[in-house]
Amino acid sequence: MAAQVTAGELLERIARARDWAQGEADRHYALVAAHVSADETTQALAQQSRAAAFEAVRVVLEEILQPGTHSADPVER
């Protein structure tokens, strides 16, 4: 049986996951820039897809933590 988790601990875990997802998105966006600079279009597109996935995870977790704060517009990088 899984150990019970308090509401506060759950919120902390979600916040850590959100922060991790933001870090991963930032890392992949940086790789996009590196691949674009090196004229490696396929790799840049792959990194862009990964970054967008992590950004989507971050937005969902942020919405859980602060309902109503997300934007309906896509994030532009």
MIDOSE-1310 file (N, C-alpha, C; in nm, 2 decimals, decimal comma, always signed):
residues 77
maaq	+0,08/-0,12/+0,00/+0,00/+0,00/+0,00/+0,09/+0,12/+0,00; +0,05/+0,22/-0,08/+0,13/+0,35/-0,08/+0,11/+0,43/+0,04; +0,21/+0,50/+0,08/+0,20/+0,59/+0,20/+0,12/+0,71/+0,16; +0,04/+0,76/+0,26/-0,04/+0,87/+0,24/+0,05/+1,00/+0,23
vtag	+0,00/+1,09/+0,15/+0,07/+1,22/+0,13/-0,02/+1,33/+0,17; +0,03/+1,43/+0,24/-0,05/+1,54/+0,28/-0,07/+1,63/+0,16; -0,17/+1,72/+0,17/-0,19/+1,81/+0,06/-0,07/+1,91/+0,04; -0,01/+1,95/+0,15/+0,11/+2,03/+0,13/+0,22/+1,96/+0,06
elle	+0,24/+1,84/+0,10/+0,35/+1,76/+0,03/+0,32/+1,74/-0,12; +0,19/+1,71/-0,15/+0,15/+1,70/-0,29/+0,17/+1,82/-0,37; +0,14/+1,94/-0,31/+0,16/+2,07/-0,38/+0,31/+2,09/-0,40; +0,39/+2,05/-0,30/+0,54/+2,07/-0,32/+0,59/+1,98/-0,43
riar	+0,54/+1,86/-0,44/+0,58/+1,76/-0,54/+0,54/+1,82/-0,68; +0,42/+1,87/-0,69/+0,38/+1,93/-0,82/+0,46/+2,05/-0,86; +0,49/+2,13/-0,76/+0,58/+2,25/-0,79/+0,72/+2,21/-0,83; +0,77/+2,10/-0,77/+0,91/+2,05/-0,81/+0,90/+2,00/-0,96
ardw	+0,79/+1,93/-0,99/+0,77/+1,87/-1,12/+0,76/+1,98/-1,22; +0,68/+2,09/-1,19/+0,67/+2,20/-1,28/+0,80/+2,27/-1,30; +0,88/+2,29/-1,20/+1,01/+2,35/-1,21/+1,10/+2,26/-1,30; +1,10/+2,13/-1,28/+1,18/+2,04/-1,36/+1,14/+2,05/-1,50
aqge	+1,01/+2,05/-1,53/+0,96/+2,06/-1,67/+1,01/+2,19/-1,74; +1,00/+2,30/-1,66/+1,05/+2,42/-1,71/+1,20/+2,42/-1,75; +1,28/+2,36/-1,66/+1,42/+2,34/-1,69/+1,45/+2,25/-1,81; +1,37/+2,15/-1,83/+1,39/+2,06/-1,94/+1,35/+2,14/-2,07
adrh	+1,24/+2,21/-2,06/+1,20/+2,29/-2,18/+1,31/+2,39/-2,22; +1,36/+2,46/-2,12/+1,47/+2,56/-2,14/+1,59/+2,49/-2,21; +1,62/+2,37/-2,15/+1,74/+2,30/-2,21/+1,72/+2,26/-2,35; +1,60/+2,22/-2,39/+1,57/+2,18/-2,52/+1,56/+2,30/-2,61
yalv	+1,51/+2,41/-2,57/+1,50/+2,53/-2,65/+1,65/+2,58/-2,68; +1,74/+2,57/-2,58/+1,88/+2,60/-2,60/+1,94/+2,51/-2,71; +1,90/+2,38/-2,71/+1,95/+2,29/-2,81/+1,89/+2,33/-2,95; +1,77/+2,38/-2,95/+1,71/+2,42/-3,08/+1,80/+2,53/-3,14
aahv	+1,83/+2,63/-3,06/+1,92/+2,74/-3,10/+2,05/+2,69/-3,15; +2,11/+2,60/-3,08/+2,24/+2,54/-3,12/+2,23/+2,47/-3,26; +2,12/+2,40/-3,28/+2,11/+2,32/-3,40/+2,07/+2,42/-3,52; +2,00/+2,52/-3,49/+1,97/+2,62/-3,59/+2,10/+2,69/-3,64
sade	+2,18/+2,73/-3,54/+2,31/+2,79/-3,57/+2,40/+2,70/-3,65; +2,39/+2,57/-3,63/+2,47/+2,48/-3,70/+2,40/+2,43/-3,83; +2,29/+2,49/-3,87/+2,21/+2,45/-3,99/+2,17/+2,31/-3,99; +2,13/+2,26/-3,87/+2,09/+2,12/-3,85/+1,93/+2,12/-3,83
ttqa	+1,86/+2,14/-3,94/+1,72/+2,16/-3,93/+1,64/+2,04/-3,86; +1,68/+1,92/-3,90/+1,61/+1,80/-3,85/+1,62/+1,79/-3,70; +1,75/+1,81/-3,65/+1,77/+1,81/-3,51/+1,70/+1,92/-3,44; +1,70/+2,04/-3,50/+1,64/+2,15/-3,44/+1,49/+2,13/-3,42
laqq	+1,42/+2,07/-3,52/+1,28/+2,04/-3,51/+1,25/+1,93/-3,41; +1,34/+1,83/-3,39/+1,32/+1,73/-3,29/+1,33/+1,79/-3,15; +1,43/+1,88/-3,13/+1,44/+1,95/-3,00/+1,32/+2,04/-2,97; +1,27/+2,11/-3,08/+1,16/+2,19/-3,06/+1,04/+2,11/-3,02
sraa	+1,02/+1,99/-3,07/+0,91/+1,91/-3,03/+0,92/+1,87/-2,89; +1,04/+1,83/-2,84/+1,06/+1,79/-2,70/+1,04/+1,91/-2,61; +1,09/+2,03/-2,65/+1,07/+2,15/-2,57/+0,92/+2,18/-2,55; +0,85/+2,17/-2,66/+0,70/+2,20/-2,66/+0,63/+2,10/-2,57
afea	+0,67/+1,97/-2,57/+0,61/+1,87/-2,48/+0,63/+1,91/-2,33; +0,76/+1,94/-2,30/+0,79/+1,98/-2,16/+0,71/+2,11/-2,12; +0,70/+2,20/-2,22/+0,63/+2,33/-2,19/+0,48/+2,30/-2,16; +0,42/+2,20/-2,24/+0,28/+2,16/-2,21/+0,27/+2,11/-2,07
vrvv	+0,36/+2,02/-2,03/+0,35/+1,96/-1,90/+0,36/+2,08/-1,79; +0,45/+2,17/-1,81/+0,47/+2,28/-1,72/+0,34/+2,36/-1,71; +0,27/+2,39/-1,82/+0,15/+2,47/-1,82/+0,04/+2,39/-1,74; +0,03/+2,27/-1,76/-0,07/+2,19/-1,69/-0,04/+2,19/-1,54
leei	+0,08/+2,17/-1,50/+0,11/+2,17/-1,36/+0,09/+2,31/-1,30; +0,12/+2,41/-1,37/+0,10/+2,55/-1,32/-0,05/+2,57/-1,31; -0,13/+2,52/-1,40/-0,27/+2,53/-1,38/-0,33/+2,46/-1,26; -0,27/+2,35/-1,23/-0,31/+2,28/-1,11/-0,27/+2,36/-0,98
lqpg	-0,15/+2,42/-0,99/-0,11/+2,50/-0,87/-0,18/+2,63/-0,86; -0,21/+2,69/-0,97/-0,27/+2,83/-0,97/-0,38/+2,83/-1,08; -0,50/+2,78/-1,05/-0,60/+2,77/-1,15/-0,64/+2,91/-1,21; -0,66/+2,91/-1,34/-0,70/+3,03/-1,41/-0,58/+3,12/-1,45
thsa	-0,46/+3,08/-1,42/-0,34/+3,16/-1,46/-0,28/+3,14/-1,59; -0,31/+3,03/-1,65/-0,25/+3,00/-1,78/-0,31/+3,08/-1,89; -0,23/+3,10/-2,00/-0,28/+3,18/-2,11/-0,34/+3,09/-2,22; -0,44/+3,13/-2,28/-0,50/+3,06/-2,40/-0,41/+3,06/-2,52
dpve	-0,32/+3,16/-2,52/-0,22/+3,17/-2,63/-0,11/+3,08/-2,61; -0,05/+3,02/-2,72/+0,06/+2,94/-2,71/+0,18/+3,02/-2,67; +0,27/+2,95/-2,60/+0,40/+3,02/-2,55/+0,49/+3,04/-2,67; +0,53/+3,16/-2,69/+0,62/+3,19/-2,80/+0,77/+3,20/-2,75
r	+0,85/+3,14/-2,82/+1,00/+3,14/-2,79/+1,07/+3,19/-2,90
